[in-house]
Amino acid sequence: MTLHFEEPSASHPAPSPAASSSPAPSPSSPPTSCLNCSSSPISYQSPTCRHPSLCNGCAMKQATGGKCKVCGEKFFELQRI
């Protein structure tokens, strides 16, 4: 999955902070639940991209390889965190 971001331009100006009635969004915190099953805490990451993403049970199912749930990079092993 590839994400594309566009820079604000004259045709689509960025909203001013005063124009918005909602508070500024806070930076997102890293996930704490498994990105595969969403029921257990994250305990494994891919050693290549270092994105924490899998719990123990899901990591055992993907121990021989897969794709990172965050960036899609292929991995052939997992690292306990």
N, C-alpha and C positions, 0 to 999 in steps of 0.2 A: 504494500500500500504506500503510495507516495502522496505527500501533502504538498500543496502549492499555496504560497502566500503571496498576496499582491500588495504592493506598496500603495499608500493613499495617493490619489492624483487629484487634479483640479476638478475632474468630473465626479469623483467620489471623495470629497474631503472628509477627513477624520472628524468625528464629533468632538466638540470642545468639552472639557470636564464640567464646566458650568451648565451646559445644556442638558446634561444627564441628571436625572433625579435619583438614580440608584448610586450607592457607594461604589468606589473603585474596586474591581475584583482583586482578591488576594492571589498571590502566586500559588499555583496548585501544588499540593504536597504529594510526595510519591505514594503510590498505592501500598496498602498494607495487606490486602487480601489477594489471594491467587488470581491472576488474570485469566486463568483457564476455567476453574470451577467456582470461584468467588466465595468459597466457604471456609477455607483454611488460610492461615498466615503464610506469607511468602517466605521461603527459606532457600531458594536456589536462583541462580542467575546464569546467563550465558557468559563464558569467560571472554568471548571476543568483543561483544558490545557492552557488557557489564550492566545490562538492564535487569534488575530483580523482578521476576515475574511468576515463578512457579512455587507451589507448595510441595511438600515431600511426596505426597501421593501422585500428583501430576508429573513431577520430575521423574519419578520412577518409570512412568509410562513413556516418557520421552527421553530417557537416558541415553539412547543411542543416536539421537539427532532429531532435529526439527527446525522450526523457525521461531525467532524471538516474537513474543506477543506484542512488543512495543514497536520495534523498528522493522521486523521481518527478515533480519539477517539470519542466515543459516548457521546452526551450531551442530557440533558433533559430540559434545560432552557438556556437562553442567558443573557448576561450581557452587558449593554450599556457602551461604553467607551467614 
